[in-house]
């Protein structure tokens, strides 16, 4: 579908990433990660960097390609064929690089962004707290200024890359006044792995395994003052910007997983016979495939259009709404596509003979992490109401088309 919408440059990029996914990632890696035999696949990230395939949106002078979101979502769908674990590690560079590129100073970019894009340093984002969850601004991790350092104390959990990262982006409270607006209390720090940074627990996950997801504990960690990104209190501003890559990478990556499952089910239904004919001849199967094709195309469309909206400089409120819509719709649609694929396959789809069961387990997390889909709905409705109720309506006043529209006395709102 996108062949008729994207440029020749992006078609070449997509083919480049597709070739990497096909030829450079052995099935044994995915199997070992799913068995929890690999906790952080550093060679995968290094190889991506070697092929200059990470940080596509970032400036060439820092090691990126200077491309845009349209290019990145195309690449993400191809990486997504590998599943959510490798897709997430691929996306971490985009997410953490967003903060460094847009809010970091040149010294921070040279020390962290450049080696990250070279595959020499690995990163992770420490966002969620044990008692926080979706309540991000209720964070209790603190960073207290002492001379040229901040003293960092607290915990973060569900940190993908907790096992393998060299540095973390950590949100911490720098204003401890209980009466301060929580949105003005947080700051973002670059925290190097050091003696005071401990990975206390690695999670046993239902799916999305092999990314070294764990709980971090910071005990009197001395963070140099120059490692604050932006200024004190900029945490909320940076957070809202980082939610663009957080959520759009999820929306784009899961397209690849769903596409892979649909392909497997399509091929299977063209070979598997029952009652004397291939099962694709039964409407229960072919209509299932038809629904999946439609859902996948619709999800791809909203993700692609959201990327173009951002690239074309849409206002932040519209970007927030569209990214939230993309994350919500794509994760839910692709979850349905993967389930449909398993249904077409029947019992064999539920076994480890095919990768559908693994991709199904992976996909379940997509509607939970980077903000649950309920939070996406909250954002969508908030931005919609704000837009509609503050803008002058430019279209037809359809209310006047009702037969008894003039009976204003019947329109009670109290």
PANU-537864 format. One record per residue (C-alpha): residue number from 1; residue in three letters; x, y, z. Coordinates in nm, 2 decimals, m for minus. Layout:
BEGIN
REC     n   res        u        v        w
REC   NUM   ALA        X        Y        Z
...
This chain:
BEGIN
REC     n   res        u        v        w
REC     1   UNK     0.00     0.00     0.00
REC     2   UNK     0.27     0.24     0.10
REC     3   UNK     0.46     0.18    m0.22
REC     4   UNK     0.24     0.44    m0.39
REC     5   UNK     0.28     0.70    m0.11
REC     6   UNK     0.65     0.70    m0.02
REC     7   UNK     0.95     0.84    m0.20
REC     8   UNK     1.21     0.63    m0.38
REC     9   UNK     1.45     0.72    m0.10
REC    10   UNK     1.22     0.57     0.16
REC    11   UNK     1.16     0.26    m0.06
REC    12   UNK     1.54     0.20    m0.06
REC    13   UNK     1.56     0.26     0.32
REC    14   UNK     1.28     0.01     0.38
REC    15   UNK     1.45    m0.25     0.16
REC    16   UNK     1.78    m0.19     0.34
REC    17   UNK     1.62    m0.25     0.68
REC    18   UNK     1.42    m0.55     0.54
REC    19   UNK     1.75    m0.70     0.42
REC    20   UNK     1.91    m0.65     0.76
REC    21   UNK     1.62    m0.82     0.94
REC    22   UNK     1.63    m1.11     0.69
REC    23   UNK     2.00    m1.17     0.68
REC    24   UNK     2.16    m1.03     1.00
REC    25   UNK     1.95    m1.16     1.28
REC    26   UNK     1.98    m1.54     1.33
REC    27   UNK     1.67    m1.73     1.45
REC    28   UNK     1.89    m1.86     1.73
REC    29   UNK     1.90    m1.51     1.89
REC    30   UNK     1.52    m1.49     1.91
REC    31   UNK     1.50    m1.84     2.05
REC    32   UNK     1.76    m1.77     2.32
REC    33   UNK     1.60    m1.44     2.42
REC    34   UNK     1.26    m1.61     2.45
REC    35   UNK     1.42    m1.88     2.67
REC    36   UNK     1.58    m1.61     2.89
REC    37   UNK     1.92    m1.73     2.79
REC    38   UNK     2.01    m1.38     2.65
REC    39   UNK     1.94    m1.08     2.87
REC    40   UNK     2.07    m0.80     2.65
REC    41   UNK     2.17    m0.86     2.29
REC    42   UNK     2.45    m0.61     2.25
REC    43   UNK     2.57    m0.76     1.92
REC    44   UNK     2.23    m0.68     1.77
REC    45   UNK     2.25    m0.31     1.86
REC    46   UNK     2.62    m0.30     1.75
REC    47   UNK     2.53    m0.45     1.42
REC    48   UNK     2.25    m0.20     1.36
REC    49   UNK     2.49     0.08     1.44
REC    50   UNK     2.75    m0.07     1.20
REC    51   UNK     2.48    m0.05     0.92
REC    52   UNK     2.39     0.30     1.03
REC    53   UNK     2.03     0.19     1.10
REC    54   UNK     1.97     0.34     1.44
REC    55   UNK     1.89     0.70     1.52
REC    56   UNK     1.77     0.76     1.17
REC    57   UNK     1.61     1.09     1.26
REC    58   UNK     1.91     1.25     1.43
REC    59   UNK     2.16     1.48     1.26
REC    60   UNK     2.44     1.34     1.05
REC    61   UNK     2.70     1.53     1.24
REC    62   UNK     2.61     1.31     1.55
REC    63   UNK     2.60     0.99     1.35
REC    64   UNK     2.23     0.98     1.24
REC    65   UNK     2.10     1.01     0.89
REC    66   UNK     1.90     1.33     0.92
REC    67   UNK     1.58     1.16     0.81
REC    68   UNK     1.23     1.21     0.95
REC    69   UNK     0.95     1.03     1.12
REC    70   UNK     0.81     0.90     0.79
REC    71   UNK     1.14     0.72     0.73
REC    72   UNK     1.15     0.59     1.09
REC    73   UNK     0.81     0.43     1.10
REC    74   UNK     0.89     0.24     0.78
REC    75   UNK     1.20     0.11     0.94
REC    76   UNK     1.02     0.03     1.26
REC    77   UNK     0.77    m0.19     1.09
REC    78   UNK     1.05    m0.40     0.94
REC    79   UNK     1.23    m0.43     1.27
REC    80   UNK     0.89    m0.52     1.43
REC    81   UNK     0.89    m0.85     1.24
REC    82   UNK     1.15    m0.97     1.49
REC    83   UNK     0.91    m0.91     1.78
REC    84   UNK     0.87    m0.65     2.05
REC    85   UNK     1.20    m0.72     2.24
REC    86   UNK     1.44    m0.63     1.96
REC    87   UNK     1.19    m0.36     1.84
REC    88   UNK     1.21    m0.20     2.19
REC    89   UNK     1.59    m0.20     2.20
REC    90   UNK     1.59    m0.05     1.85
REC    91   UNK     1.34     0.22     1.98
REC    92   UNK     1.53     0.31     2.29
REC    93   UNK     1.79     0.49     2.08
REC    94   UNK     1.51     0.69     1.92
REC    95   UNK     1.34     0.76     2.26
REC    96   UNK     1.65     0.86     2.46
REC    97   UNK     1.81     1.03     2.16
REC    98   UNK     1.50     1.25     2.14
REC    99   UNK     1.58     1.40     2.48
REC   100   UNK     1.95     1.44     2.40
REC   101   UNK     1.89     1.59     2.06
REC   102   UNK     1.62     1.84     2.15
REC   103   UNK     1.72     1.93     2.50
REC   104   UNK     2.08     1.83     2.56
REC   105   UNK     2.38     2.05     2.51
REC   106   UNK     2.66     1.98     2.26
REC   107   UNK     2.89     1.84     2.53
REC   108   UNK     2.61     1.59     2.63
REC   109   UNK     2.55     1.50     2.27
REC   110   UNK     2.92     1.43     2.21
REC   111   UNK     2.96     1.23     2.53
REC   112   UNK     2.64     1.02     2.50
REC   113   UNK     2.45     1.06     2.17
REC   114   UNK     2.74     1.01     1.94
REC   115   UNK     2.87     0.69     2.10
REC   116   UNK     2.51     0.56     2.13
REC   117   UNK     2.46     0.60     1.76
REC   118   UNK     2.79     0.42     1.70
REC   119   UNK     2.68     0.13     1.91
REC   120   UNK     2.95     0.20     2.17
REC   121   UNK     2.72     0.29     2.45
REC   122   UNK     2.38     0.14     2.54
REC   123   UNK     2.10     0.34     2.70
REC   124   UNK     1.78     0.29     2.89
REC   125   UNK     1.50     0.51     3.02
REC   126   UNK     1.42     0.49     3.39
REC   127   UNK     1.06     0.62     3.40
REC   128   UNK     0.82     0.40     3.60
REC   129   UNK     0.83     0.37     3.98
REC   130   UNK     0.71     0.08     4.20
REC   131   UNK     0.43     0.29     4.34
REC   132   UNK     0.38     0.51     4.03
REC   133   UNK     0.26     0.32     3.72
REC   134   UNK     0.06     0.56     3.51
REC   135   UNK     0.10     0.83     3.78
REC   136   UNK     0.43     0.96     3.63
REC   137   UNK     0.42     1.29     3.81
REC   138   UNK     0.38     1.12     4.14
REC   139   UNK     0.75     1.02     4.12
REC   140   UNK     0.93     0.99     4.46
REC   141   UNK     1.29     0.95     4.33
REC   142   UNK     1.48     1.25     4.44
REC   143   UNK     1.79     1.44     4.33
REC   144   UNK     1.92     1.69     4.58
REC   145   UNK     2.18     1.95     4.48
REC   146   UNK     2.51     1.95     4.67
REC   147   UNK     2.78     2.17     4.53
REC   148   UNK     2.86     2.04     4.18
REC   149   UNK     2.66     1.72     4.21
REC   150   UNK     2.31     1.60     4.26
REC   151   UNK     2.26     1.31     4.51
REC   152   UNK     2.02     1.07     4.36
REC   153   UNK     1.80     0.83     4.56
REC   154   UNK     1.51     0.61     4.47
REC   155   UNK     1.39     0.32     4.26
REC   156   UNK     1.26     0.27     3.90
REC   157   UNK     1.11    m0.05     3.76
REC   158   UNK     1.02    m0.21     3.43
REC   159   UNK     1.34    m0.05     3.29
REC   160   UNK     1.41    m0.22     2.96
REC   161   UNK     1.79    m0.24     2.93
REC   162   UNK     1.84    m0.23     3.31
REC   163   UNK     2.08    m0.52     3.27
REC   164   UNK     2.28    m0.40     2.97
REC   165   UNK     2.27    m0.02     2.96
REC   166   UNK     2.58     0.20     3.02
REC   167   UNK     2.38     0.50     3.10
REC   168   UNK     2.02     0.58     3.20
REC   169   UNK     1.79     0.88     3.15
REC   170   UNK     1.63     0.92     3.50
REC   171   UNK     1.35     1.14     3.60
REC   172   UNK     1.38     1.26     3.96
REC   173   UNK     1.22     1.52     4.18
REC   174   UNK     1.44     1.83     4.23
REC   175   UNK     1.18     2.05     4.41
REC   176   UNK     1.08     1.88     4.73
REC   177   UNK     0.83     2.14     4.84
REC   178   UNK     0.51     1.94     4.89
REC   179   UNK     0.30     2.23     4.77
REC   180   UNK     0.47     2.28     4.44
REC   181   UNK     0.30     2.18     4.12
REC   182   UNK     0.42     1.83     4.04
REC   183   UNK     0.47     1.93     3.68
REC   184   UNK     0.73     2.17     3.79
REC   185   UNK     0.91     1.94     4.04
REC   186   UNK     1.08     1.69     3.80
REC   187   UNK     1.41     1.71     3.62
REC   188   UNK     1.58     1.47     3.38
REC   189   UNK     1.94     1.34     3.44
REC   190   UNK     2.19     1.13     3.25
REC   191   UNK     2.31     0.87     3.50
REC   192   UNK     2.61     0.66     3.43
REC   193   UNK     2.61     0.30     3.56
REC   194   UNK     2.82     0.32     3.87
REC   195   UNK     2.86     0.16     4.21
REC   196   UNK     2.55     0.32     4.35
REC   197   UNK     2.33     0.21     4.06
REC   198   UNK     2.21    m0.14     4.12
REC   199   UNK     2.00    m0.38     3.91
REC   200   UNK     1.81    m0.54     4.20
REC   201   UNK     1.57    m0.76     4.01
REC   202   UNK     1.52    m0.89     3.66
REC   203   UNK     1.16    m0.96     3.57
REC   204   UNK     1.02    m1.28     3.45
REC   205   UNK     0.80    m1.16     3.17
REC   206   UNK     0.51    m1.33     2.98
REC   207   UNK     0.67    m1.21     2.65
REC   208   UNK     0.90    m0.94     2.52
REC   209   UNK     1.19    m1.13     2.68
REC   210   UNK     1.56    m1.08     2.64
REC   211   UNK     1.58    m0.70     2.69
REC   212   UNK     1.71    m0.71     3.04
REC   213   UNK     1.40    m0.55     3.19
REC   214   UNK     1.46    m0.49     3.56
REC   215   UNK     1.42    m0.28     3.87
REC   216   UNK     1.69    m0.02     3.94
REC   217   UNK     1.78     0.12     4.28
REC   218   UNK     1.98     0.44     4.32
REC   219   UNK     2.15     0.48     4.66
REC   220   UNK     2.33     0.82     4.72
REC   221   UNK     2.44     0.83     4.35
REC   222   UNK     2.66     1.13     4.28
REC   223   UNK     2.54     1.27     3.94
REC   224   UNK     2.75     1.56     3.81
REC   225   UNK     2.55     1.88     3.77
REC   226   UNK     2.64     1.90     3.40
REC   227   UNK     2.44     1.58     3.35
REC   228   UNK     2.11     1.75     3.40
REC   229   UNK     1.93     1.77     3.06
REC   230   UNK     1.79     2.12     3.02
REC   231   UNK     1.73     2.30     3.35
REC   232   UNK     1.57     2.21     3.68
REC   233   UNK     1.20     2.17     3.65
REC   234   UNK     1.22     2.09     3.27
REC   235   UNK     1.12     1.72     3.34
REC   236   UNK     0.76     1.76     3.23
REC   237   UNK     0.84     1.95     2.91
REC   238   UNK     1.10     1.68     2.81
REC   239   UNK     0.86     1.40     2.91
REC   240   UNK     0.58     1.53     2.69
REC   241   UNK     0.82     1.55     2.40
REC   242   UNK     0.96     1.20     2.46
REC   243   UNK     0.61     1.06     2.46
REC   244   UNK     0.61     1.11     2.08
REC   245   UNK     0.88     0.85     2.01
REC   246   UNK     0.77     0.64     2.31
REC   247   UNK     0.43     0.59     2.16
REC   248   UNK     0.48     0.61     1.79
REC   249   UNK     0.76     0.35     1.80
REC   250   UNK     0.53     0.11     1.97
REC   251   UNK     0.25     0.18     1.72
REC   252   UNK     0.48     0.13     1.42
REC   253   UNK     0.68    m0.16     1.56
REC   254   UNK     0.38    m0.38     1.63
REC   255   UNK     0.27    m0.35     1.26
REC   256   UNK     0.56    m0.58     1.17
REC   257   UNK     0.47    m0.84     1.42
REC   258   UNK     0.11    m0.84     1.30
REC   259   UNK     0.21    m0.85     0.94
REC   260   UNK     0.44    m1.15     1.00
REC   261   UNK     0.16    m1.34     1.17
REC   262   UNK    m0.09    m1.26     0.90
REC   263   UNK     0.16    m1.39     0.64
REC   264   UNK     0.21    m1.71     0.82
REC   265   UNK    m0.17    m1.77     0.86
REC   266   UNK    m0.23    m1.68     0.49
REC   267   UNK     0.03    m1.93     0.37
REC   268   UNK    m0.10    m2.20     0.61
REC   269   UNK    m0.46    m2.15     0.50
REC   270   UNK    m0.36    m2.20     0.14
REC   271   UNK    m0.20    m2.54     0.22
REC   272   UNK    m0.39    m2.69     0.51
REC   273   UNK    m0.68    m2.91     0.39
REC   274   UNK    m1.00    m3.01     0.58
REC   275   UNK    m1.32    m3.16     0.44
REC   276   UNK    m1.15    m3.22     0.11
REC   277   UNK    m1.03    m2.86     0.04
REC   278   UNK    m0.79    m2.60     0.15
REC   279   UNK    m0.93    m2.41     0.45
REC   280   UNK    m0.91    m2.07     0.28
REC   281   UNK    m1.21    m2.18     0.08
REC   282   UNK    m1.42    m2.16     0.40
REC   283   UNK    m1.57    m1.82     0.48
REC   284   UNK    m1.49    m1.86     0.85
REC   285   UNK    m1.12    m1.86     0.75
REC   286   UNK    m1.11    m1.62     0.45
REC   287   UNK    m1.33    m1.36     0.62
REC   288   UNK    m1.10    m1.38     0.92
REC   289   UNK    m0.81    m1.30     0.69
REC   290   UNK    m1.01    m1.02     0.52
REC   291   UNK    m1.07    m0.86     0.86
REC   292   UNK    m0.70    m0.88     0.95
REC   293   UNK    m0.59    m0.73     0.62
REC   294   UNK    m0.83    m0.44     0.68
REC   295   UNK    m0.72    m0.38     1.04
REC   296   UNK    m0.35    m0.39     0.94
REC   297   UNK    m0.40    m0.15     0.65
REC   298   UNK    m0.60     0.09     0.87
REC   299   UNK    m0.34     0.07     1.15
REC   300   UNK    m0.06     0.13     0.91
REC   301   UNK    m0.25     0.43     0.76
REC   302   UNK    m0.30     0.61     1.09
REC   303   UNK     0.07     0.55     1.20
REC   304   UNK     0.20     0.67     0.86
REC   305   UNK    m0.02     0.98     0.86
REC   306   UNK     0.07     1.06     1.22
REC   307   UNK     0.44     1.05     1.12
REC   308   UNK     0.37     1.29     0.83
REC   309   UNK     0.17     1.52     1.06
REC   310   UNK     0.47     1.55     1.29
REC   311   UNK     0.71     1.59     1.01
REC   312   UNK     0.50     1.88     0.87
REC   313   UNK     0.51     2.07     1.20
REC   314   UNK     0.17     2.01     1.35
REC   315   UNK     0.11     2.19     1.68
REC   316   UNK     0.20     1.99     1.99
REC   317   UNK    m0.16     1.93     2.10
REC   318   UNK    m0.24     1.77     1.77
REC   319   UNK     0.08     1.57     1.78
REC   320   UNK    m0.02     1.44     2.13
REC   321   UNK    m0.37     1.34     2.01
REC   322   UNK    m0.26     1.17     1.69
REC   323   UNK     0.03     0.98     1.86
REC   324   UNK    m0.21     0.86     2.13
REC   325   UNK    m0.47     0.76     1.86
REC   326   UNK    m0.20     0.57     1.67
REC   327   UNK    m0.07     0.39     1.98
REC   328   UNK    m0.42     0.29     2.09
REC   329   UNK    m0.56     0.19     1.75
REC   330   UNK    m0.25     0.02     1.62
REC   331   UNK    m0.18    m0.19     1.93
REC   332   UNK    m0.55    m0.30     1.96
REC   333   UNK    m0.59    m0.37     1.59
REC   334   UNK    m0.26    m0.56     1.56
REC   335   UNK    m0.35    m0.76     1.88
REC   336   UNK    m0.66    m0.87     1.69
REC   337   UNK    m0.47    m0.95     1.38
REC   338   UNK    m0.23    m1.18     1.57
REC   339   UNK    m0.52    m1.34     1.75
REC   340   UNK    m0.70    m1.40     1.42
REC   341   UNK    m0.38    m1.56     1.28
REC   342   UNK    m0.37    m1.80     1.57
REC   343   UNK    m0.74    m1.88     1.52
REC   344   UNK    m0.68    m1.96     1.15
REC   345   UNK    m0.39    m2.19     1.25
REC   346   UNK    m0.59    m2.37     1.51
REC   347   UNK    m0.41    m2.59     1.76
REC   348   UNK    m0.07    m2.58     1.58
REC   349   UNK    m0.07    m2.20     1.61
REC   350   UNK    m0.08    m2.24     1.99
REC   351   UNK     0.24    m2.44     1.99
REC   352   UNK     0.61    m2.34     1.96
REC   353   UNK     0.62    m2.49     1.61
REC   354   UNK     0.52    m2.15     1.48
REC   355   UNK     0.63    m1.81     1.63
REC   356   UNK     0.27    m1.68     1.66
REC   357   UNK     0.24    m1.77     2.02
REC   358   UNK     0.56    m1.57     2.10
REC   359   UNK     0.44    m1.27     1.90
REC   360   UNK     0.11    m1.29     2.07
REC   361   UNK     0.28    m1.28     2.41
REC   362   UNK     0.49    m0.99     2.30
REC   363   UNK     0.19    m0.80     2.16
REC   364   UNK     0.00    m0.81     2.49
REC   365   UNK     0.24    m0.57     2.64
REC   366   UNK     0.20    m0.31     2.37
REC   367   UNK    m0.13    m0.17     2.50
REC   368   UNK     0.02    m0.14     2.85
REC   369   UNK     0.36     0.01     2.82
REC   370   UNK     0.45     0.37     2.73
REC   371   UNK     0.12     0.47     2.88
REC   372   UNK    m0.17     0.23     2.89
REC   373   UNK    m0.44     0.26     2.62
REC   374   UNK    m0.67     0.39     2.88
REC   375   UNK    m0.43     0.68     2.93
REC   376   UNK    m0.43     0.72     2.55
REC   377   UNK    m0.81     0.76     2.56
REC   378   UNK    m0.77     1.02     2.83
REC   379   UNK    m0.53     1.22     2.62
REC   380   UNK    m0.74     1.18     2.30
REC   381   UNK    m1.06     1.30     2.45
REC   382   UNK    m0.89     1.59     2.64
REC   383   UNK    m0.72     1.73     2.33
REC   384   UNK    m1.03     1.68     2.12
REC   385   UNK    m1.26     1.86     2.37
REC   386   UNK    m1.00     2.14     2.40
REC   387   UNK    m0.98     2.18     2.02
REC   388   UNK    m1.35     2.17     1.95
REC   389   UNK    m1.47     2.39     2.23
REC   390   UNK    m1.21     2.66     2.18
REC   391   UNK    m1.22     2.68     1.80
REC   392   UNK    m1.48     2.85     1.60
REC   393   UNK    m1.68     2.59     1.40
REC   394   UNK    m1.60     2.64     1.03
REC   395   UNK    m1.83     2.37     0.89
REC   396   UNK    m2.20     2.35     0.84
REC   397   UNK    m2.42     2.39     1.14
REC   398   UNK    m2.59     2.05     1.11
REC   399   UNK    m2.80     2.11     1.42
REC   400   UNK    m3.01     2.34     1.21
REC   401   UNK    m3.10     2.06     0.97
REC   402   UNK    m3.34     1.90     1.22
REC   403   UNK    m3.71     1.95     1.14
REC   404   UNK    m3.78     2.11     1.48
REC   405   UNK    m3.44     2.28     1.52
REC   406   UNK    m3.60     2.62     1.60
REC   407   UNK    m3.75     2.48     1.92
REC   408   UNK    m3.46     2.61     2.13
REC   409   UNK    m3.68     2.59     2.45
REC   410   UNK    m3.66     2.21     2.42
REC   411   UNK    m3.28     2.20     2.44
REC   412   UNK    m3.22     2.17     2.81
REC   413   UNK    m2.86     2.13     2.94
REC   414   UNK    m2.91     2.18     3.31
